[in-house]
Amino acid sequence: MSMDRPIRLTWWRRKLWLQWGIAFLVAVLFITVSALFLGTPERSIRVAAASVTVARVSQGTFHDFIPLRGKVVPMNTVYLDALEGGRVDRILVQAGDMVSAGQPLVELSNTELELDVLDREGRLVESITQLQTYETQLEQNRVANQKALAQLDYNVTRLQRSVARRNILVADDAEPLEVKDQVQDELDYDVKVRPMQNASNRKQEQLRVQQLPQIHSQLAKLQQDLRITHGKLDNLTVRAPVTGRLTAMDLKVGEHRNRGERFGEITPETGDKLAAEVDEYYLGRVQTGQIADIEIGNKAWALKVIRVYPKVTNGTFTVDLAFQDATPAGLLPGQALQGKLGLGADRTATILPGGAFLERTGGDWIFVLAKDGQSALRHTIKIGRRNDEQVEVLSGLAVGEQAIISDYTGLERIDRIDLKQ
């Protein structure tokens, strides 16, 4: 009977965890040595030296301005809208004509509106007549009440005299007592009725005084409604709201225009302004009151920012500028003008000429030339203010260093540029 014998493992299967640990340590050691001797992999590219633009960092005066390009537009524009719709009967002016405030421009007709106005006017006049009649009745009642009180006063005075005379006659047996008693009864009645009549008069007068302002207010409102209603017919004649030049109007006799439709526009003689589009980068720095300079011919003109529109469209926002002095003669609507807009005072700073590299880097990094001029390394920088010609360098560049400021398209992931002559 044979006995079991142990199976011996091959050497490479023995203590497997120890072998894996040794392999891991060897790999780490290899990577460390490679990093020490070979360094981090550097992404580089070789380009012709003539294809790049190089500029030197210098210490100088930074001029805080931005280039300005705008169009001449009227300072104010008044739109002509149809207050009432209707058929165009007559066109009294044409685009380009000078018009004065209140001048008729277009005459419309609207039969349905005319009938509606007549109906409303009739109902308003009826309401006005009823209120006026009621006011007349209140006045008549006041007069009647005063007459009634005056009659009572007269009766009391008359009867008192009559009673006094009859007392003498009765004492002399010249008149029966019954006649005297009748007169006395009439006097007592009138004396008793007078306070009631007087109280009634006061109460009715208080009501009349309270109602009169309400009646007058309602009459005034009805009169105003009557004028507004009648004015709807006047609105069929479109008039110029201001004096100026009629810059646009496209109408034809016989066509129908609805209420609220635009007929045209008038440009008042209030001068011109400049509407400029500015890069959104400067949105937080452009403010009303800042001064700009433009050149027209051989003369410089000063303008002031009067309005900043914060809405950004296609990377720009709009700024309105007004001439500080009289508007230059000969300007035409839509004419393009160029100049500079000052954003702040000049000051000494580390300056780098502006270039296309800003579009790709945003001013966060730049390629700085080595001392031998044969290569350029990527450096992180920080910039401050900038204009179309200069960039204010806050850190990352020293005075005297040279940097590539041309376009960085395709260089976003490059660390080193080798320049070939």
NULO-656948 format. One record per residue (C-alpha): x, y, z; residue in three letters. Coordinates in steps of 0.5 Angstrom, whole numbers, plus 2048, in hexadecimal, padded with zeros to 3 digits. Layout:
N
XYZala ...
***
This chain:
421
800800800met 8038077FEser 80480D802met 802814800asp 8078187FEarg 8078207FFpro 8078247F8ile 80D82A7F8arg 80A8307F5leu 80F8337EFthr 8138397F2trp 80F83F7EEtrp 80883C7F2arg 80B83D7F9arg 80A8437FDlys 8068467F7leu 80484D7FCtrp 80C84E7FDleu 80D84D7F5gln 8088527F4trp 80A8577F9gly 8118577F6ile 80F8587EFala 80B85E7F2phe 8118617F5leu 8158617EFval 8108647EBala 81086A7F0val 81786B7F0leu 81786B7E9phe 8128707E8ile 8168747EDthr 81D8747EAval 81A8767E3ser 81687C7E6ala 81D87E7E9leu 82187D7E3phe 81C87E7DDleu 8188837E0gly 8108857DFthr 80E8847D8pro 80E88A7D4glu 80A88C7CEarg 80D8907C9ser 80C8937C2ile 8118967BDarg 80F89C7B9val 8128A17B5ala 8158A77B9ala 8128AB7B3ala 80B8A97B4ser 80B8AC7BBval 80A8B37BEthr 80F8B47C4val 80E8BA7C9ala 8128BD7CFarg 80F8BE7D6val 8118C57D8ser 80F8CA7DDgln 80B8D07DBgly 8058D47DBthr 7FE8D07DAphe 7F98D37D6his 7F28D17D9asp 7EE8D17D3phe 7EA8CD7CEile 7E98CE7C7pro 7E28D17C5leu 7DE8D07BEarg 7D78D27BEgly 7D28D47B9lys 7CE8DB7B9val 7C78DB7BBval 7C28E07BDpro 7C28E27C5met 7BA8E17C5asn 7B58DD7C0thr 7AE8DE7C1val 7A98D87BEtyr 7A38DA7BAleu 79E8D47BCasp 7968D47BAala 7928D67C0leu 78C8D47BCglu 78C8CF7B6gly 7888D17B0gly 7898D27A8arg 78F8D67A6val 78B8DC7A2asp 7908E17A1arg 7988E27A2ile 79A8E97A4leu 7A28E87A4val 7A78E37A2gln 7AD8E07A5ala 7B38E67A6gly 7AE8EC7A7asp 7AF8F07ADmet 7A98F07B1val 7A68F47B7ser 7A38F27BDala 79B8F17BCgly 79C8F17B4gln 7978EC7B1pro 79B8E77ADleu 7968E17ABval 78E8E17ABglu 78A8DB7ACleu 7838D97ACser 77F8D47B0asn 7788D47B0thr 7778CF7B5glu 77B8D37BAleu 7778D97B8glu 7708D67B9leu 7738D37C0asp 7758DA7C2val 76E8DD7C0leu 76B8D87C5asp 76F8D97CBarg 76F8E07CAglu 7678E07CAgly 7678DB7D1arg 76C8E07D4leu 7688E67D2val 7628E37D5glu 7668E17DCser 7688E87DCile 7618EB7DBthr 75E8E77E1gln 7648E97E6leu 7638F07E4gln 75B8EF7E5thr 75C8EC7ECtyr 7618F27EEglu 75B8F77ECthr 7568F37F0gln 75A8F37F6leu 75B8FB7F5glu 7548FC7F4gln 7528F87FAasn 7578FC7FEarg 7539027FCval 74D8FF7FEala 74F8FD805asn 752904806gln 74B907803lys 747902808ala 74B90580Eleu 74B90C80Cala 74390B80Cgln 743908813leu 74790E815asp 742913812tyr 73C90F815asn 73F90F81Cval 74091681Cthr 739918819arg 73591481Dleu 739916823gln 73791D822arg 73091B820ser 72F918827val 73291E82Bala 72D922827arg 72791D829arg 72991D830asn 727924831ile 72192382Dleu 71F91D831val 720921837ala 71B927835asp 716922833asp 71792482Cala 71991E829glu 71691782Apro 71B91282Eleu 71B90D829glu 71E911823val 724912828lys 72590B82Aasp 725909822gln 72A90E821val 72E90B827gln 72D904824asp 73090681Eglu 736909821leu 737903826asp 7378FF820tyr 73C90381Casp 741904822val 7418FC822lys 7428FB81Bval 7478FF81Aarg 74D8FB81Epro 74B8F581Amet 74B8F9813gln 7528FC815asn 7558F5817ala 7528F2810ser 7568F880Dasn 75C8F7810arg 75C8EF80Flys 75A8F0807gln 7608F6807glu 7658F180Agln 7638EB805leu 7638F17FFarg 76A8F3801val 76D8EC801gln 76A8EA7FBgln 76C8F07F7leu 7738EE7F7pro 7728E77F4gln 76D8EA7EFile 7728EF7EDhis 7788E97EDser 7738E57E8gln 7728EA7E4leu 7798EC7E3ala 77A8E57E1lys 7758E47DCleu 7778EA7D9gln 77E8E77D9gln 77B8E17D6asp 7788E57D1leu 77E8E97CFarg 7828E27CEile 77C8DF7CAthr 77C8E47C5his 7848E47C5gly 7838DD7C2lys 7818E17BCleu 7878E67BCasp 78C8E07BDasn 78A8DE7B6leu 78E8E47B4thr 7958E27B6val 7998E87B8arg 7A18E97B9ala 7A28E97C1pro 7A88ED7C0val 7AC8F17BCthr 7B18ED7B7gly 7B38EA7B1arg 7AE8E47AFleu 7B48DF7AEthr 7AF8D97ACala 7A88D87AAmet 7A58D37A5asp 79E8D47A3leu 7998D379Dlys 7938D679Cval 78D8D179Dgly 7918CC7A1glu 78E8CA7A8his 7928CB7AEarg 7908C87B5asn 7918CC7BCarg 7988CB7BFgly 79B8CA7B8glu 7A18CF7B7arg 7A18D47B1phe 7A88D77B2gly 7AD8DB7B6glu 7AF8E27B7ile 7B68E47B9thr 7B58EA7BEpro 7BB8F07BDglu 7BE8EE7C3thr 7C58EC7C0gly 7C88E57BFasp 7CC8E07C4lys 7D18DA7C3leu 7CF8D37C4ala 7D58CF7C4ala 7D68C77C5glu 7DB8C67CBval 7DE8BF7CDasp 7DB8BB7D2glu 7E18BB7D6tyr 7E08C27D8tyr 7D98C27DAleu 7DB8C37E1gly 7E08C97E0arg 7DC8CD7DBval 7D78D27DFgln 7D38D87DEthr 7D78DF7DEgly 7DD8DC7DBgln 7E18E07D5ile 7E28DE7CEala 7E68E17C9asp 7E58E17C1ile 7E88E47BBglu 7E38E77B6ile 7E78EA7B0gly 7ED8ED7B4asn 7EA8EF7BAlys 7E98EB7C0ala 7E28EB7C4trp 7E08E97CBala 7DB8E47CDleu 7D88E27D3lys 7D58DB7D5val 7CD8DC7D6ile 7CB8D57D6arg 7CD8CE7D7val 7C98C87D5tyr 7CB8C27D9pro 7C88BD7D4lys 7CD8B97D1val 7CC8B77C9thr 7D18B37C5asn 7D78B57CAgly 7D68BD7CAthr 7D18C27CEphe 7CF8C87CCthr 7D18CF7CEval 7CE8D67CDasp 7D28DC7CCleu 7D08E37CCala 7D48E97C9phe 7D68EE7CFgln 7D68F47CAasp 7D28F57C4ala 7D18F07C0thr 7D68F07BApro 7D38F27B3ala 7D28EE7ADgly 7D18E77B1leu 7CC8E27AEleu 7C88DD7B1pro 7CC8D67B1gly 7D38D97B0gln 7D88D67B3ala 7DD8D97B8leu 7E38D77BCgln 7E78D97C2gly 7E98D77C9lys 7E58D67CFleu 7E98D87D6gly 7E88D37DBleu 7EC8D67E1gly 7F38DA7E2ala 7F98D87DFasp 7FE8D57E4arg 8058D27E4thr 8058CA7E3ala 8098C47E0thr 8068C47D9ile 8068BF7D3leu 8038C17CCpro 7FD8BE7CBgly 7FC8B87C6gly 7F88B27C3ala 7FA8AE7C9phe 7F58B17CEleu 7EF8AD7CAglu 7F28A67CBarg 7F58A77D2thr 7F08AD7D5gly 7F78B07D8gly 7F88A97DDasp 7FF8A77D9trp 8048A97D4ile 80A8A67D0phe 8108AA7D3val 8178A97CFleu 81D8A67D2ala 8238AB7D2lys 8268A87CCasp 8208A97C8gly 81F8A27C5gln 8198A07C9ser 8138A27CDala 81089F7D4leu 80989F7D6arg 8098A47DChis 8038A57E1thr 8018AD7E1ile 7FC8B27E4lys 7FA8B87E0ile 7F68BE7E2gly 7F38C37DEarg 7F48C37D6arg 7F28C77D0asn 7F38C67C9asp 7FA8C77C9glu 7FD8C67D0gln 7FC8C07D6val 7FD8C27DDglu 8028BC7E0val 8018BB7E7leu 8058B57E8ser 8098AF7E4gly 80D8B47E0leu 8138B87E1ala 8158BE7DEval 81A8BD7D8gly 8178B67D7glu 8148B47D0gln 80E8B17CEala 80A8AE7C8ile 8048B27C7ile 8018AF7C1ser 7FB8AA7C0asp 7FC8A47C4tyr 7F78A07C0thr 7F98997C1gly 7FE89A7C6leu 7F98997CCglu 7FC8937CEarg 8048947CDile 8098967D2asp 80F8987CEarg 81089B7C7ile 81689A7C3asp 81889F7BFleu 81B89E7B8lys 81F8A37B4gln 
***
